[in-house]
Amino acid sequence: MEEKDRYDVVVVGAGPLGLASAFHLAHELPELSVLVVDARSSPGEGSMGASNSMVRDLFSSPENRLLARSSIRFYRSLMDEQEELRTPVPLLDLFGYLWLLPESERGAFHELLGRQTDPLDARALEPGELRSCPGIELAPSRWYEDDRAPPPEPITGGVFARFCGAVAPELLARFYFEEARRQGVDFLFGACVQRLSFEGREEILLHERTRTPFAFQEHVKGRLRVARVDLGDGRSVRTERVVVAAGAWAEKLLYPFGFATACAPRAQSLFSLSGAAVDELLDWEPPLDPIDTAGGKPRMPFLVLPTGATLKPVFRQRQIWAAQVDTVTHPVGTLEDPARDGRLDFDMRRLGEREAFATDLAPAITPYLPSFGSSRVRLERSWGGYYCMSPDGLPVLTVERYGVVFVGGDSGSGIMKADALGRLVAARLAGRTHGRLASGDSFLLDKLSLASREVEPERLVL
C-alpha cells in the first residue's frame, strides 16, 4: 500500500461486509479515497473463513429474502461472466436445502410456501419421499441411551428449497478484494484498529485526562465527527468517515465510542466428519430437483434436522460439516478484545471445542441418523468462528453518526447478504434514502436502522 495518512473513508474489516462495502463504494463514489483495514494477513480470514458459507433465500422475513436473493443472483451473474469462478471450484453451488420437519413446524413452512406475493422456489415433501435418505430414522425412540425424556418429535414431512447452496468464501473474498483494489481502494492488513478518535479536530474541546469531548458539543451541529482511526501498533489514519464492518469485534470498537449496535457476538463451532455413513449420504441421489447437479443427477442437499443440527455436504473432500446454532453453552462476547489489546489473536482452532461434538451436537443428530453415533463416522477436525446476532435476525445498518456507519448483525448470514448490504452502505454514504440492489429492487435504508427499524422478525435462523 502507498503510505498515506489520510483517507476520505476508512472501512474497518475485510470480511464479506467490509469487502462488499469497499467494492460498491468505489463504484458509487469513485471520487473518494477508501482504505480497508484488517487485523488479519489477507481478506476473509476472520469469521468468513471459519463459516459454513451457505446461502438460501428461504426466510420468513421478506426483507431477509430480498437481501439474500439479490446477493445470490449477483454471485450467479459473476459465475456467468468469469470462467475462473466456475471451474475447477464453483463460486456458487446450488444443491439445495432440505428441512426435515416435525408436525409442529410444518404449518409455518407451508404458510411460507403459500404466499402469492413473493413465491419461493421450494416445495413440500411427504414422509415417503424422505425414506430414501440413508440411515434416516423418521420416528426416533429416544434422545440417547438411558435418557428418560420424551423422544424427539418424529419427522412428518420436509421442505426442499432450490435457490440455496454453498459459496466458496475464498473466491468471493478474492473477487471483491481484487476488483476493489483495481478501482483504487487501498488495503492495510496485519493492522488492528484499536480506537476511533475525535482527537485531531481542532474545533473539538477535550477533557485533558480522558481525552473525551465535553458533553455540550454533541448538540453543536457538525462538530463531533471522528477524526482518526488509531491502530494497535501506534500508527493512525486521519479520516472523517468510517464504516465499521468488523463483525463480532465491532462492539469492542463502538461501545467505548458511545455507539450502540444492538448486536451481540456468539461463538459457533463446526465439525468435519468422514467415514462410511458419511459416504452413503454423499452418494445419495434424493428424489429432488436441485438447480445444480452432478452429471445431471441430484446430490445430497444441506440437511436441517428438527433439533436445529445441520449437515453440509462437502463433496470434493468427501466430508460432511456438522453444526448447530448454540444459544446456551457459549456466552455472548468474544475471547479477543482489540480495543483493549491493540491486536486480534483470532484462532478458529481454539474456538472449535472438539469434545463438544460428542456432548452437544451428536445427541442432536443421532436420534434421526443413528449411524452418526457409531464407528461408521469419524470426527476429523473442529474449528469455530463468531455469529454477530441481532435481536430480530436481520442485519443492522445504522444512520451515520459522528461520521461512523455500522453494518453487521447478520446473524450468521453475512456472506449470503454481503453484496446487498455493501450496496446499501454505499448508498448511505452517498446520502441517499434508498439503495438499489443487484435484483433491481429499491430498498429503504432506514428499514435496517435502529431508530427507524421496520422489518418483520426472522423465524428461520440457522
N, C-alpha and C positions, 0 to 999 in steps of 0.2 A: 504494500500500500504506500502511495505517496504520502510523505509526512505532512499532515495538515492539522492545525489545532482548532479549526472552526468548520462547522457544517450547518446547513440550514435545518436538517432533520437528522437525529440520531435514532436508529432503531435498535432496541435492546433485545437481543435474542435472534439466533439464526436457526430456529426451528421452523415448522411449517407456517405458522402465522407470521413470524418475522420475515421469512424469505418471501412469502407471497405479498406481504405489505410493501417490502422494498421493490419488488418487481413491478407492482402496479403503481407505486409512487413514481417510479422512473417513467412509466408510460403517461400517467396522468399529469404530472408536474415536472417535466424534463428540465425546467429552468432551476430547480432546487438541487443543491448538493446534498447527498444522502450517504450516511455511514451506518453500517450494520456492525454491532459489537457483540461478540460472543466469547464466553469463557472457555469453550472447548477449542480443539485444534482445527476443526473443519465443520461445515454446515451439517445440521441434522444429527449431531452426536449426543444430544440430551435425551429427553423422553421420546422424541420422534424415533430415534434409533432403537429404543427399548420397547416399542409398542407393537401391538398385534397388526397394525397398519391395515385395518379393514375399512371398507366403505359400504354404505347402504343408503337407500332412500326411503326405507320403511320406518317412519317415525309417526308418533301420534300428533306431534305439533306441526302445523302447516309451515311455520317459519323454519323449523329444522329440515323439513322435507325440501323446501325451496333452496336453502343454503347448500345442503348436501347434493341434491340433484344437479344444481348448477355446476358445482365443483367437479362432480363425476363426469359430466358432459365435457367440461373443459379438458380434463385429463384424457378422455377418449379422443377428443379432437387432436391433442398433441400426438397421440399414437398414430392417428391417420396421417399426420403431416411429417413425422420423423421416424424413419425406419429403425434407428438405433433405440427407439423407445418401444419397439415391437419385438425385436429379437436380439440376443437369444432369450432374454427375460422380458416379459411384457410389463410395461408400466402399470397396467390395469388388467386384472384377470377376473372377469365377471362370471364366476362359477356358482353364484347364488348363496342365499342364506336360507336355512330351514329351521324354523321354530317348531319344536316338539311341545305340544300344548296339553295341559290338563283341562278338564271341563270348565274349571273356574276362570280360565283365561280366554277360552275360545270366543266368547261373546264379544269381548273388546276388540279382538283381531278381526272378527267378521264385520264389526261395525266399521273398522278402518277400510276394509276391502270394499264395503258397500257404498262408500262416499262417491257421489256422482260428480261433485265439483272438482275433485282432484284425484282422478283414478290412478291406482298403483299397478305396476306391472308385477302382480303377485296373485296367487290363488291358494285356496284352502285345500287341504288333503284329508282324506279319511284314513282311519287306522289301517285298513287293508293295504294302502299304498306305502305304509311305513315298515311293514313287516319284512321287506327285503333288506333292510339295514342290518348288516352283520352283527350278531350278538345282542340285538336290541331286546330289552325286556319292557314291554309296554305297561305292564301292571306289576311293579316291584312289590315284594312281600315284606321288605324291611329296609331300614336305612343301612345298618351294618350289624355285624354279628353281636348278639346279646342285647341289642337296643330294644327297649320296651315301648318306645314311642309309636304312634300310628305310622304305618308305612307312607312313603311319598305318594302323592296323587298319581293315579295312572294316566298315561298319555292317551287321549281320546281323539287326537287329530293333529294337524300341523298347518303351517303356512309357509309356502315357498315364495320368496321374493327374488326376482331375476336381476334387477338393476343393482346388484350387490356383489361384492367380492373383495379382492386383495389388491393393495397398491404396493409397488416396490419403493420403499421410502428413500433408498439411496439414489434412485433415478429421479424421483421428484425433487429431492433436495438439490441434486446436481443441476437439473434444468433451471430451477429458479435462480440458483447461485450464478450459473454461467451467463444466463440471459440478463440478470440484473447487473452483473459486472460489465457485460458488453455495453450496456446502456449508461455506464458511468457511475454506478453505485460502488462505493469503496467498502471493503470488509476488513475488520480487525479481529483476528482470532487469538485465543490464548490471553484475552484481556477481560477480566471480570469487572463488571460495573458494580461499584460499591455504594455509590450515593448519587442522587440527583440534588443539585445545589442551587440556591438562589444567589450564592456568592458570585461576585464578578459583575453584577449590575450596579452601577454607581448610585442609581436613584433609590435603591433599597437600603433601608436602615436595618442594622442587625444588632441583636443583643451581643455584647462583646464576649460573654462567657460561652453561650450556647451556639452562637453564630446562626440563630434563627431570627426571622423577621419580627418586628413589632406587630401586634395584632391588628392595629388600626389600618395597616397597609393593605389588608385583604379587601378593604372597602374602597380603596383608591383605584379607579378603573385602569386596568392595563399595567399596573405597577408590579404585581407579583407574577413573575414569569421565571421559569427555570433559566439558569444562565450557564450551567456547566454540568457535564457528566464526569464524575470522578471515578477513576479506575483503581483497582486494588494495588497496583504497582506504583502508585504515586502520580501517574500521569492524569491529565484531564483533557476533555474536549469541550470547547465552547459551542453552545447552541442555544436556540430559544424554543425549539420544538423537539419533543421526544415521543417516540412510540414505544411503549413497554409491552413487548410480546415475549416475555420471559417465562411463560408457563407457570409451573409450580413455584418458581422463585420470585414471581412478580410482587407478591405481597411483602416480601422482605425489603424490597426497594421502595415500595409505595407507602406502606404504613408509616415509616418514620417521616415521610413527606406529608403526612396528614391526608392521604388519599385512600379512600375505601374502595375495594374491589368487589366485595360481597361474594368472593370465591375462596375456596379452600383446597389445598393440595392433599392428596392421599396416595400413599404408595400402593402399587399393584404389582403382583408377581406373575410371571409367565413360566411355563414348564414345557420343555420339548420332550416328546415321547416317541419311542420306536418299538419294534417287536412285531410278532405275528398278528396280534389283534389289530395293531395299527395298520399293517399291510392290508388286512382284509377290508378295513374301512376305506383305505386309499384306493383299492381296486374295485370298490362298489360302483356299479352303474345304476344309479337310482332311476325310478320312473318319473324323471323330471325333464324340463326343457330349458336348461340354462342358456344364457347368451353366448358364453364361451365354452367350447367343448374340447375334448382331446380326440382328434381324428373323427369328429362327428359324434362322439359318444359322451354322454353326461358323466360328470365326476362327483365325488363326494362334495356336498356343499358345506359351508360353515354351519356347524350344528349348535343350536341353543337349547339346552335341556331345561326342563321345568324348574330346576333348582337355581338357574342362572349360570351354571357352568357352561363354558363354550369350548368347542373343539375346532381348531382351524387346520385344514389340510395344507401341508407344505410339500407339494408333490415332488419337486426336484430333489429335496433332501430326504424323501421317504420318512417324513415325520408328521406328527400332529402336535400343535401347540395348544396346551390346555390353560384355561384361565377362569377366573370368576371375580366379579366385582365384589370387593370386600369392604364393607362399611362397619365392621365390628372389631377385627383384631388389629388393624393398623390405625394409629392415632392420626388426627389431622395435623399436617405440618410436614416439613422436610428435615432431613438429617443435616443438610447443609444450610449455612446462613451467610451468603455472600456479602450482605450488608455489614455483618459483624466481622467476618474473617478476611474479606477482600479477595477471596478465592472461591472456586466452586469445585470441590472434590467429589464430583458425582461419579459413583461407581455402580453400574447396573448389576454387577455380580453381587455386591454387598446387599442390595435390595431384594435379591432373589433368595428367599428363605427355603432352601431345598427340603427341609423336613416338613414344611407346610403342605407339600403335595399330599403326603400320607395322612396328615392330621386334619386338613381343612378342605382340600379340593377333591381327593379321591372319594371321600364319603358322599360328595355331591354328584359324582359321576357313576360310581359302581352300582347303585340301585337300578339304573337303566342300562348300563353296559357292564355287567359283572366281570367280564374278562379284563377290565382295566384295573381290577384289584388282584390280578394273578401275575404269574411269571411270564405271561404272554405279552406283557407291556413293560418296557424298561424306561426309567427316568434318565434321560441323557444329561440335561443341564437345567439350570434355573437362572432367571435374571429378573430385574424389575425396573420400573420407571414410576412416574407420577401421573395421576389424573388431576387436572385442575377443575374441581367440581363447582358448578354454580347451583344456587338453590332450586332452580326450576328446570335444570337440564338443558338450557340454551346458552349460547355464548353471551359474553358481555362486551359491549363496545361503548366506552364512556364518551361523554361530551368533553371536548378539550378543556382542561383546567390547568392554569399555570403554564400553558404550553405543552401539557402532557396528555397523551391519549393512551388508555389501557385497552388492549384487546386480549381476551382469554376466556376462562371459564367454559372451555369447550367440552368438559365432562367426558374426556376420553375420545372425542371425535374431532380433534384438531386437523388431522390430515384430510378427513373427508369433507371438511368445510373450509379448508385453508384458502382456496382460491377465491371463494365468495367473500370471506372475511377480509382478505387482502384488498379486494376491490372496494369494500366498504370503508376500510381505513383510509385509502387514497381519497375517496370521496369526502370523508370527514375533514381531512387536512386541506382539501380544495375548497372547503367552506360550503359544500352542497348539503341539502337536506335529504337527498336520495342517492343511492348508488345503483349503478347498472350492472347486473350480473351477467355471466357468460351466456346464460339462457335467454338473455334479452329482457328479463323481468326487472322492474324497478323495485327497490327495497328501501323503505323508510328507515333512516339510520337510527332515529330515536326509539324505534321498537326494541333495540338491544341495549339502550342506555339504562342506567339505574333510576334516574329521576323521572323519565317518561316511559318506562318499560310497558310494552303492550304485546305480550306473547301468550300463547297457550302452553302451559307447563307440559314438559315431556314425560310420558309414562313408560316409554320403552328405552330406558338407559341400560347399556350393556357395559 
